[in-house]
Amino acid sequence: MRVKWVEEALERVSLSGDVKRKVEEWVKGLRREELERLREYEETGDALPCPLVDPYREGGLLVKLVKHEGKYMVAAGVAEHGGLVEEYYVAEVEAL
């Protein structure tokens, strides 16, 4: 698996180099079967939260892997007062 970052989205939600490395490390270790179980995020809410990114240490940053329009995407957003302000698709995950 490989992560292809979407630079336009990263202008809207900032991910540190450390967070990007953690996401890449996590995605590398995922099995294809884990991805194939995901259904369309916008319809079902299915997601795999990244266990290596701690929202409490990252200022409320939530990072998860979802299926969006048939593609596997990394979604990220910042939680404020119990809710997400805005969520962006910051990377595409490509199976190698």
N, CA and C of each residue as an Amber inpcrd file, in Angstrom:
protein
   288
   0.8470000  -1.1770000   0.0000000   0.0000000   0.0000000   0.0000000
   0.8930000   1.2410000   0.0000000   0.4110000   2.2630000  -0.6890000
   1.1670000   3.5050000  -0.7870000   0.2260000   4.6780000  -0.5820000
   0.7120000   5.7080000   0.0830000  -0.0710000   6.9150000   0.3390000
   0.3530000   7.9970000  -0.6460000  -0.6270000   8.5490000  -1.3530000
  -0.3750000   9.6530000  -2.2830000  -1.0970000  10.8880000  -1.7140000
  -0.3210000  11.8220000  -1.1840000  -0.8870000  12.9950000  -0.5180000
  -1.5170000  13.9500000  -1.5180000  -2.6340000  14.5680000  -1.1360000
  -3.3550000  15.5460000  -1.9530000  -2.9900000  16.9310000  -1.4160000
  -2.0720000  17.5910000  -2.0870000  -1.5220000  18.8520000  -1.5920000
  -2.5890000  19.9300000  -1.3890000  -3.5800000  20.0090000  -2.2720000
  -4.6280000  21.0330000  -2.1340000  -5.3800000  20.8620000  -0.8220000
  -5.6570000  19.6110000  -0.4370000  -6.3750000  19.3550000   0.8140000
  -5.4950000  19.6510000   2.0160000  -4.1910000  19.4110000   1.8820000
  -3.2740000  19.6640000   2.9950000  -3.1210000  21.1530000   3.2860000
  -3.5650000  21.9950000   2.3540000  -3.5750000  23.4340000   2.6100000
  -4.7150000  23.8050000   3.5540000  -5.7080000  22.9350000   3.6550000
  -6.8810000  23.2080000   4.4940000  -6.7840000  22.5880000   5.8830000
  -6.1120000  21.4550000   5.9770000  -5.8960000  20.8080000   7.2770000
  -4.4140000  20.4380000   7.3500000  -3.7660000  20.9700000   8.3410000
  -2.3200000  20.8200000   8.4420000  -1.9450000  19.5080000   9.1280000
  -1.1030000  18.7310000   8.4450000  -0.5710000  17.5020000   9.0330000
   0.9410000  17.6620000   9.1360000   1.4700000  17.4550000  10.3270000
   2.9200000  17.5590000  10.5120000   3.6110000  16.4080000   9.7890000
   4.8960000  16.5570000   9.5700000   5.6750000  15.4810000   8.9700000
   5.5930000  14.2150000   9.7990000   5.5510000  14.3700000  11.1230000
   5.4510000  13.2220000  12.0270000   4.1270000  12.4820000  11.8210000
   3.0330000  13.2260000  11.7050000   1.7230000  12.5990000  11.4820000
   1.7100000  11.8850000  10.1330000   2.2530000  12.5130000   9.1090000
   2.3050000  11.8790000   7.7850000   3.0830000  10.5680000   7.8430000
   4.2170000  10.5680000   8.5340000   5.0170000   9.3420000   8.6630000
   4.2350000   8.2480000   9.3900000   3.5220000   8.6270000  10.4390000
   2.7140000   7.6490000  11.1850000   1.6290000   7.0480000  10.2940000
   0.9680000   7.8970000   9.5140000  -0.0870000   7.4080000   8.6100000
   0.5170000   6.4680000   7.5750000   1.6320000   6.8500000   6.9860000
   2.2840000   6.0000000   5.9800000   2.6950000   4.6530000   6.5710000
   3.2370000   4.6740000   7.7820000   3.6420000   3.4360000   8.4670000
   2.4290000   2.5350000   8.7050000   1.3430000   3.1340000   9.1840000
   0.1170000   2.3870000   9.4700000  -0.4550000   1.7760000   8.1970000
  -0.5540000   2.5750000   7.1410000  -1.1330000   2.1090000   5.8840000
  -0.3050000   0.9580000   5.3010000   1.0150000   1.0530000   5.3950000
   1.8900000  -0.0140000   4.8920000   1.5670000  -1.3600000   5.5320000
   1.1660000  -1.3280000   6.7900000   0.8980000  -2.5550000   7.5200000
  -0.5060000  -3.1120000   7.3480000  -1.3790000  -2.3810000   6.6640000
  -2.7520000  -2.8530000   6.4750000  -2.8000000  -3.9820000   5.4530000
  -3.7290000  -4.8910000   5.6860000  -3.9520000  -5.9730000   4.7190000
  -5.0910000  -5.5740000   3.7870000  -5.0100000  -6.0500000   2.5670000
  -6.0340000  -5.7380000   1.5590000  -7.4370000  -6.1040000   2.0620000
  -7.5410000  -7.1940000   2.8250000  -8.8450000  -7.6400000   3.3460000
  -9.4750000  -6.5830000   4.2480000  -8.6390000  -5.8590000   5.0010000
  -9.1580000  -4.8080000   5.8720000  -9.8090000  -3.7020000   5.0420000
  -9.1710000  -3.3500000   3.9340000  -9.7240000  -2.3150000   3.0610000
 -11.0030000  -2.7800000   2.3870000 -11.0050000  -4.0160000   1.9430000
 -12.1460000  -4.5350000   1.1870000 -13.4190000  -4.6110000   2.0230000
 -13.2800000  -4.6130000   3.3440000 -14.4700000  -4.6370000   4.2170000
 -15.1410000  -3.2680000   4.3090000 -14.4080000  -2.2240000   3.9570000
 -14.9870000  -0.8770000   4.0390000 -16.0580000  -0.6750000   2.9720000
 -17.1570000  -0.0670000   3.4020000 -18.2010000   0.3470000   2.4570000
 -18.1040000   1.8630000   2.3070000 -18.8690000   2.4130000   1.3780000
 -18.8000000   3.8540000   1.0950000 -19.0280000   4.6780000   2.3650000
 -18.0520000   5.4990000   2.6840000 -18.0540000   6.2990000   3.9030000
 -19.2580000   7.2330000   3.9840000 -19.5490000   7.9110000   2.9100000
 -20.6310000   8.9010000   2.9310000 -22.0010000   8.2600000   3.1400000
 -22.1200000   6.9760000   2.8160000 -23.3880000   6.2600000   2.9780000
 -23.4760000   5.5260000   4.3080000 -22.3470000   4.9700000   4.7660000
 -22.3790000   4.0710000   5.9210000 -21.6100000   4.5680000   7.1380000
 -20.6670000   5.4800000   6.9250000 -19.8320000   5.9400000   8.0200000
 -18.6850000   4.9890000   8.3430000 -18.5210000   3.9240000   7.5270000
 -17.4270000   2.9750000   7.7510000 -16.0820000   3.6830000   7.6760000
 -15.2110000   3.3950000   8.6420000 -13.8840000   4.0070000   8.6690000
 -12.9490000   3.1780000   9.5410000 -11.6730000   3.2530000   9.2250000
 -10.6250000   2.6660000  10.0580000  -9.8360000   3.8260000  10.6520000
 -10.0130000   4.1220000  11.9510000  -9.2450000   5.2060000  12.5590000
  -7.7740000   4.8270000  12.6680000  -6.8980000   5.7720000  12.4380000
  -5.4600000   5.5320000  12.5360000  -5.0720000   5.4660000  14.0150000
  -4.6420000   4.2910000  14.4860000  -4.3210000   4.1450000  15.9090000
  -3.0030000   4.8140000  16.3130000  -2.2040000   5.2320000  15.3490000
  -0.9100000   5.8350000  15.6530000  -0.9810000   7.3440000  15.8610000
  -2.1240000   7.9500000  15.5160000  -2.2940000   9.3990000  15.6840000
  -3.2470000   9.6280000  16.8520000  -2.7210000  10.2090000  17.9080000
  -3.4920000  10.4680000  19.1280000  -4.1150000  11.8640000  19.0450000
  -5.4440000  11.9400000  18.9530000  -6.1000000  13.2520000  18.8240000
  -5.7870000  14.1950000  19.9900000  -5.5660000  13.6380000  21.1740000
  -5.2750000  14.4860000  22.3370000  -3.8980000  15.1300000  22.2350000
  -2.9640000  14.4400000  21.6220000  -1.6080000  14.9890000  21.4660000
  -1.4690000  15.8330000  20.2070000  -2.4270000  15.6830000  19.2990000
  -2.3450000  16.3850000  18.0010000  -3.3890000  17.4940000  17.8820000
  -3.8150000  18.0570000  18.9910000  -4.7380000  19.1900000  18.9600000
  -6.1120000  18.8690000  18.4090000  -6.5900000  17.6420000  18.6370000
  -7.9240000  17.2550000  18.1750000  -7.9470000  16.6690000  16.7710000
  -6.7850000  16.4490000  16.1750000  -6.7130000  15.9190000  14.8160000
  -7.1760000  14.4610000  14.7780000  -8.1440000  14.1800000  13.9380000
  -8.6430000  12.8220000  13.7290000  -8.2670000  12.3860000  12.3230000
  -7.6720000  11.2080000  12.2100000  -7.2430000  10.6820000  10.9140000
  -7.8020000   9.2840000  10.7570000  -8.4020000   9.0090000   9.6040000
  -8.9820000   7.6800000   9.3710000  -8.9120000   7.3250000   7.8960000
  -9.0270000   6.0370000   7.6340000  -9.0460000   5.5310000   6.2630000
 -10.4850000   5.1950000   5.9180000 -10.9330000   5.6580000   4.7540000
 -12.3140000   5.4500000   4.3320000 -12.3550000   5.0710000   2.8520000
 -13.5020000   4.6200000   2.4170000 -13.7360000   4.3880000   0.9920000
 -14.6330000   5.5190000   0.5030000 -14.1530000   6.2570000  -0.4970000
 -14.8920000   7.4130000  -1.0250000 -14.9230000   7.3140000  -2.5430000
 -16.1300000   7.1890000  -3.0910000 -16.3310000   7.0740000  -4.5370000
 -15.4700000   5.9650000  -5.1330000 -15.4060000   4.8340000  -4.4140000
 -14.6940000   3.6670000  -4.9120000 -13.1910000   3.6730000  -4.6720000
 -12.6620000   4.7560000  -4.1020000 -11.2250000   4.8580000  -3.8280000
 -11.0110000   4.8160000  -2.3190000  -9.8420000   4.3290000  -1.9110000
  -9.4740000   4.3490000  -0.4990000  -8.7510000   5.6550000  -0.2230000
  -9.2730000   6.4080000   0.7350000  -8.7770000   7.7470000   1.0100000
  -8.4750000   7.9060000   2.4990000  -7.5130000   8.7620000   2.7980000
  -7.2510000   9.1640000   4.1680000  -8.0270000  10.4550000   4.3990000
  -8.9000000  10.4330000   5.3990000  -9.6740000  11.6200000   5.7560000
  -9.1100000  12.1800000   7.0560000  -9.0370000  13.5050000   7.1440000
  -8.5270000  14.1500000   8.3520000  -9.3550000  15.3800000   8.6610000
  -9.5320000  15.6220000   9.9400000 -10.2480000  16.7980000  10.3940000
  -9.9140000  17.0660000  11.8420000 -10.2570000  18.2600000  12.3050000
  -9.9800000  18.6430000  13.6830000 -11.2980000  18.7130000  14.4380000
 -11.3400000  18.0300000  15.5810000 -12.5220000  18.0600000  16.4370000
 -12.4330000  19.2540000  17.3780000 -13.5230000  19.9630000  17.4900000
 -13.6090000  21.0720000  18.4380000 -14.9080000  20.9450000  19.2020000
 -14.8180000  20.9180000  20.5030000 -15.9960000  20.8430000  21.3770000
 -16.9030000  19.6700000  21.0240000 -16.2950000  18.5150000  20.7660000
 -17.0710000  17.2990000  20.5520000 -17.5230000  17.0420000  19.1330000
 -17.2680000  17.9460000  18.1970000 -17.6920000  17.7200000  16.8140000
 -16.5980000  18.1080000  15.8380000 -16.6690000  17.5250000  14.6460000
 -15.6960000  17.8790000  13.6090000 -16.0790000  19.2090000  12.9860000
 -15.1130000  20.0810000  12.8300000 -15.3650000  21.3510000  12.1610000
 -15.4890000  21.1010000  10.6640000 -14.5080000  20.4460000  10.0920000
 -14.5070000  20.1160000   8.6610000 -13.5590000  18.9560000   8.4610000
 -13.8920000  18.0930000   7.5190000 -13.0730000  16.9270000   7.2280000
 -12.6620000  16.9840000   5.7610000 -11.4160000  16.5920000   5.4780000
 -10.9000000  16.6490000   4.1140000 -10.2680000  15.3150000   3.7420000
 -10.3480000  14.9850000   2.4620000  -9.6660000  13.8000000   1.9440000
  -8.2470000  14.2400000   1.5880000  -7.2910000  13.8760000   2.4580000
  -5.9330000  14.4140000   2.3470000  -4.9750000  13.4980000   1.6050000
  -5.3850000  12.2520000   1.3490000  -4.5040000  11.3360000   0.6180000
  -5.3160000  10.2030000   0.0180000  -4.7880000   9.6470000  -1.0600000
  -5.3560000   8.4390000  -1.6560000  -4.4210000   7.2810000  -1.3260000
  -5.0080000   6.1430000  -0.9950000  -4.2210000   4.9520000  -0.7000000
  -4.2810000   4.0480000  -1.9330000  -3.1040000   3.7410000  -2.4590000
  -3.0080000   2.9000000  -3.6520000  -2.4520000   1.5420000  -3.2650000
  -3.1160000   0.4960000  -3.7370000  -2.6130000  -0.8540000  -3.5110000
  -1.5320000  -1.1440000  -4.5390000  -0.4080000  -1.6550000  -4.0820000
   0.6960000  -1.9660000  -4.9930000   0.6960000  -3.4290000  -5.3850000
